[in-house]
Amino acid sequence: MSIPFDNSFAALGSPFSTAQSPDPVKKPSLITVNDELAKQLGIDPRWLASREGVDVLAGNRVAAGSQPVAAAYAGHQFGHFNPQLGDGRAVLLGEVVDDQGQRLDLQLKGSGRTDWSRGGDGRSPLGPVLREYLVSEAMAALGVPSTRALAAVTTGEPVMRDGFEPGAILTRVASSHLRVGTMQYFAAREDRQSLATLVSYVLERHYSDKVDAENPALALLECVISAQARLIARWQLLGFVHGVMNTDNMLLCGETVDYGPCAFMEEYHPDTLFSSIDQQGRYAYSNQPGIAHWNLARLAEALLPLINDDTDTAVGQAKKALSQFPMLLEQAYQEGLGKKLGLSEMTAADNKLADELFAALQEDQADFTLAFRFLADAIKPDAAQSGAGELFSPGKQLLEWLPRWMQRQQSDTVDPEERQERMFAANPAFIPRNHLVQRAIEEGEKGDFALFHRLLERLALATDYSPDDRDLALPAQPQERVLRTFCGT
């Protein structure tokens, strides 16, 4: 058996990437294989779990047809530009065309040093691998555009961070790993030819209906703006806090990438953040839409030479495209918020009602996820799928708000049972709660992956409440709270 590689990015050659085989490890051991995703990719999951497959997942063997490379990119990190970053701890094994005809990257993350490691060891501790596996798969199950996890292995080697930690490697799947920072890398070098090559490549791969656009660079900018508006709206609706929205972590295909210091908000507060390295709160929950807009402006700057030869004209065209982002984001957010609230459409009065809800949740210090699930249960309390709401005790402010929302429901034409089903679909009962992810990591570091597997199975059906998994839906107790997360670099 093998992996049906079909490599288009590696074929671009230098200066887009450097040839780079992964570094072998001493004693790889399989944690898990994503059977469903493997089958989608045309890969036999039984082979992936075999000795030969594990050797490929660990970097001890290069599979037939693979052309492993480390990609070049730059990026703004916490607002400061670094002209040369690149895959410092990742190797792109190649691409696979799945059963739907979609081209997808297969990448090893934590596979050793590359030409871009800048003094780092190129490895990943086990903790970040387990976190990314759980959260990325949860996001995908919730319908959020996201990179996926195909497999995870331990390396049998320690990684030195704050102390010695067990090492691991994640096999990540993405529509591509091309980033805003990829464009910035070539713009910083004034390499117009490579920029043009990338624009054509990204359009053909991700936005094929725009390959014949009169202005390809401007068309690409508009496509990425639209994709990111939809993505960030989904983050906000779920209370997801990315934690490290640097431009090298914004994919041009519009998928969520890099689940380092990320987490889902529990107590609702707009200023929620978790990243241990975000001292100023730059990437807090409420700042995410604005930061996305800022990142897109950096993409526009990189593309200016291709948008128009006249700089003033190019700036004007880019600004016009960027001005659409707040409106597109608001449209996507309003559509999603209506579903969360059980409304067929959002009016100005509904927006006021929603603002009052968020104010009540903040005042009550209410759990964001369970508060909405409580509302879903309240539509028709005897429905078969209800139950998660029993875990939530509404506070004074929410109880005062509730009659106004119930009255609004009466004016909606949708049948209550259908409305509740929509609300269940829009409001998960289970999210990868930070304390549970941390516990799964701590147990995994001791060789026990039972909680990791249980979480993975439950999060695949996040909107279906099961009382058997009641403990996985509950917020952290005060002594369980994990308020800081780490990227493992």
Residue pairs with C-beta under 8 A, 6 or more apart in sequence:
1 43
1 44
1 47
1 50
1 52
1 53
2 47
2 63
2 64
2 65
3 41
3 43
3 56
3 63
3 64
3 65
3 66
3 93
3 94
3 96
3 106
4 41
4 42
4 43
4 65
4 96
4 97
5 63
5 64
5 65
5 66
5 67
5 93
5 94
5 95
5 96
5 106
6 65
6 94
6 95
6 96
6 97
6 103
7 65
7 66
7 67
7 94
7 95
8 95
8 103
8 201
8 205
9 16
9 17
9 69
9 71
9 92
9 95
9 105
9 176
9 178
9 201
10 17
10 67
10 68
10 69
10 92
10 94
11 67
12 197
12 201
15 72
15 186
15 191
15 194
16 71
16 72
16 194
16 197
16 198
17 69
17 70
17 71
17 72
17 87
17 92
18 69
18 70
18 72
18 114
18 115
18 116
19 67
19 68
19 69
20 68
20 69
20 70
20 87
20 91
20 114
20 115
21 59
21 62
21 68
21 91
22 58
22 59
22 62
22 68
22 91
22 108
22 111
22 112
23 59
23 111
23 112
23 113
23 122
24 58
24 59
24 60
25 58
25 59
25 60
25 155
25 156
25 157
25 167
25 169
26 155
26 156
26 157
27 155
27 156
27 157
28 54
28 55
28 57
28 58
28 60
28 153
28 154
28 155
28 156
28 169
29 54
29 153
29 154
29 156
30 49
30 54
30 57
30 151
30 152
30 153
31 130
31 151
31 152
31 153
31 154
31 168
31 444
31 449
31 452
32 133
32 151
32 152
32 449
32 452
32 453
32 456
33 45
33 48
33 49
33 53
33 150
33 151
34 45
34 137
34 148
34 149
34 150
34 151
35 45
37 148
37 149
37 150
37 173
38 44
38 45
38 48
38 150
38 151
39 45
39 99
40 98
40 99
40 100
41 96
41 98
41 99
41 104
41 106
41 150
41 173
42 96
42 97
42 98
42 99
43 96
47 53
48 54
48 56
48 57
48 150
48 151
52 61
54 153
55 61
56 62
56 63
56 93
57 108
57 151
57 153
57 169
57 171
58 153
58 155
58 169
59 91
59 108
59 111
59 112
59 169
62 68
62 93
63 93
65 94
66 93
66 94
67 94
68 91
68 92
68 93
68 94
69 91
69 92
70 86
70 87
70 88
70 90
70 91
70 92
70 114
70 115
70 116
71 86
71 87
71 92
71 177
71 178
71 182
72 84
72 86
72 116
72 182
72 185
73 85
73 86
73 87
73 179
73 181
73 182
73 184
73 185
73 248
74 81
74 82
74 83
74 84
74 85
74 181
74 182
74 184
74 185
74 188
74 247
74 248
75 81
75 82
75 85
75 179
75 180
75 181
75 184
75 246
75 247
75 248
75 249
76 82
76 181
76 184
76 246
76 247
76 248
76 295
76 298
77 85
77 246
77 248
78 246
78 277
78 278
78 282
79 282
81 184
81 188
83 184
83 185
83 188
83 189
84 116
84 185
85 116
85 181
85 185
85 248
86 114
86 115
86 116
86 185
87 114
87 116
87 177
88 113
88 114
88 116
88 117
88 118
88 120
88 122
89 109
89 110
89 111
89 112
89 113
89 114
89 117
89 120
89 121
89 122
89 123
89 124
89 489
90 107
90 108
90 109
90 110
90 111
90 114
90 172
90 177
91 107
91 108
91 111
91 112
91 114
92 105
92 106
92 107
92 177
93 106
93 107
93 108
94 105
94 106
95 103
95 104
95 105
95 106
96 103
96 104
96 106
97 103
97 104
98 104
102 175
103 175
103 176
103 205
104 173
104 174
104 175
105 172
105 173
105 174
105 175
105 176
105 177
106 150
106 171
106 172
106 173
107 171
107 172
107 173
107 174
107 177
108 169
108 170
108 171
108 172
109 124
109 129
109 132
109 169
109 170
109 171
109 172
110 122
110 123
110 124
110 129
110 155
110 167
110 168
110 169
110 170
111 122
111 169
112 121
112 122
112 123
113 120
113 121
113 122
114 122
120 489
121 159
121 160
123 155
123 157
123 159
123 167
124 159
124 167
124 168
124 169
124 170
124 488
125 159
125 161
125 165
125 166
125 167
125 168
125 488
126 154
126 165
126 166
126 167
126 168
126 441
126 444
126 445
127 165
127 441
127 444
127 445
127 486
127 488
128 259
128 260
128 486
128 487
128 488
129 152
129 168
129 169
129 170
130 152
130 168
130 437
130 440
130 441
130 444
130 452
131 259
131 260
131 262
131 437
131 441
131 485
132 149
132 170
132 172
132 258
132 259
132 260
133 149
133 152
133 170
133 452
133 456
134 432
134 437
134 440
134 452
134 455
134 456
134 459
135 259
135 262
135 432
135 437
136 146
136 147
136 148
136 149
136 172
136 256
136 259
137 148
137 149
137 456
137 459
137 460
138 431
138 432
138 459
138 462
139 146
139 240
139 256
140 146
140 148
141 459
141 460
141 461
141 462
142 234
142 238
142 428
142 462
142 463
143 234
144 231
144 234
144 235
144 238
144 240
144 256
145 227
145 230
145 231
145 234
145 253
145 254
145 255
145 256
146 255
146 256
146 257
147 172
147 173
147 174
147 251
147 255
147 256
147 257
148 172
148 173
148 174
149 170
149 171
149 172
149 173
150 171
150 172
150 173
151 170
151 171
152 168
152 169
152 170
152 171
153 168
153 169
154 166
154 167
154 168
155 166
155 167
155 168
155 169
156 167
157 167
158 164
158 165
158 166
158 167
159 165
159 166
159 167
161 486
161 488
165 445
166 445
174 251
174 253
174 255
174 257
175 205
175 206
175 251
175 253
175 255
176 202
176 205
176 206
176 251
176 252
176 253
177 251
177 257
178 198
178 201
178 202
178 251
178 252
178 253
179 247
179 248
179 249
179 250
179 251
179 252
179 257
180 224
180 247
180 248
180 250
180 252
180 295
180 296
180 298
180 299
180 302
181 246
181 247
181 248
181 250
182 198
182 252
183 195
183 198
183 252
183 299
183 302
183 303
184 247
184 298
184 299
184 302
186 194
186 195
186 198
186 302
187 195
187 301
187 302
187 303
187 305
190 305
192 305
192 306
195 217
195 302
195 303
195 305
195 306
196 217
196 306
199 216
199 217
199 220
199 303
199 306
200 211
200 216
202 220
202 252
202 253
203 210
203 211
203 213
203 216
203 219
203 220
203 223
204 211
205 253
206 223
206 252
206 253
206 254
207 219
207 220
207 223
210 216
210 219
210 220
210 223
213 219
215 307
215 308
215 317
216 306
217 303
217 306
217 307
218 303
218 307
218 317
218 318
218 321
220 252
220 303
221 296
221 299
221 300
221 303
221 307
221 318
221 321
221 322
222 321
222 324
224 252
224 254
224 296
224 299
225 296
225 321
225 322
225 324
225 325
225 328
226 324
226 328
227 253
227 254
228 250
228 254
228 292
228 295
228 296
228 325
229 292
229 325
229 328
229 329
229 331
229 332
230 254
230 328
230 332
231 254
231 255
231 256
231 292
232 288
232 289
232 292
232 329
233 329
233 332
233 333
233 335
233 336
234 240
234 332
234 336
235 241
235 242
235 256
235 288
236 285
236 288
236 289
236 333
237 333
237 336
237 337
237 340
237 426
238 264
238 369
238 428
238 431
239 264
239 265
239 268
239 272
239 285
239 368
239 369
239 431
240 262
240 264
240 265
241 262
241 263
241 264
241 265
241 272
241 273
241 274
241 283
241 284
241 285
241 288
242 249
242 256
242 258
242 262
242 283
242 288
243 260
243 261
243 262
243 263
243 273
243 274
243 275
243 278
243 283
243 485
243 487
244 258
244 260
244 261
244 262
244 275
244 277
244 278
244 283
244 487
245 283
245 288
245 291
245 292
245 295
247 295
247 298
247 299
249 257
249 258
250 257
250 292
250 295
250 296
250 299
251 257
252 299
258 487
260 275
260 485
260 486
260 487
260 488
260 489
261 274
261 275
261 276
261 277
261 278
261 484
261 485
261 486
261 487
262 274
262 485
263 274
263 434
263 437
263 482
263 485
264 368
264 369
264 431
264 432
264 433
264 434
265 272
265 285
265 368
266 367
266 368
266 369
266 433
266 434
266 475
266 476
267 365
267 366
267 367
267 368
267 475
268 358
268 361
268 362
268 365
268 366
268 367
268 368
268 371
269 285
269 362
269 365
270 284
270 285
270 286
270 362
271 281
271 284
271 285
271 286
272 284
272 285
273 281
273 283
273 284
273 285
274 434
274 482
274 483
274 484
274 485
275 283
275 484
275 485
275 487
276 484
276 485
276 486
277 486
277 487
278 284
281 287
282 291
283 291
289 326
289 329
292 325
292 329
293 322
293 325
293 326
296 322
296 325
297 322
300 307
300 318
300 319
300 321
300 322
301 318
303 318
304 311
304 314
304 315
304 318
305 314
307 314
307 317
307 318
308 314
308 317
334 346
334 351
335 346
336 426
337 346
337 354
338 344
338 345
338 346
338 350
339 422
339 423
339 425
339 426
340 372
340 423
340 426
340 427
341 350
341 353
341 354
341 357
341 375
341 405
341 423
342 375
342 376
342 379
342 409
342 412
342 414
342 419
342 420
342 422
342 423
343 350
343 408
343 409
343 412
344 412
344 413
344 414
346 354
349 408
350 408
353 404
353 405
353 408
356 401
356 404
357 398
357 401
357 405
359 397
360 366
360 395
360 397
360 398
360 400
360 401
361 368
361 371
361 397
361 398
363 395
363 397
364 394
364 395
364 396
364 397
364 398
365 395
366 392
366 394
366 395
366 398
367 392
367 475
369 427
369 428
369 429
369 431
370 388
370 389
370 391
370 392
370 473
370 475
371 392
371 394
371 398
372 423
372 426
372 427
373 388
373 389
373 392
373 427
373 428
373 429
373 465
374 388
374 389
374 392
374 394
375 389
375 405
375 423
375 427
376 386
376 388
376 389
376 420
376 423
376 424
376 427
377 383
377 386
377 387
377 388
377 389
377 390
377 420
378 389
378 402
378 406
379 409
379 416
379 419
379 420
379 423
380 386
380 416
380 417
380 420
381 389
383 417
383 420
385 420
385 421
385 424
385 464
385 465
386 420
386 465
387 429
387 465
387 467
388 429
388 465
388 473
391 470
391 473
391 474
394 402
409 416
409 419
412 419
414 422
424 463
424 464
425 463
427 463
428 462
428 463
429 462
429 463
429 464
429 465
429 473
430 458
430 459
430 461
430 462
430 465
430 469
430 472
430 473
431 459
431 462
432 455
432 459
433 472
433 474
433 475
433 476
434 476
434 481
434 482
434 485
435 476
435 480
435 481
435 482
436 451
436 455
436 472
437 455
437 482
438 482
439 451
440 449
440 451
440 452
440 455
443 449
443 450
443 451
443 452
444 452
454 469
454 472
455 472
458 466
458 469
458 472
465 473
476 482
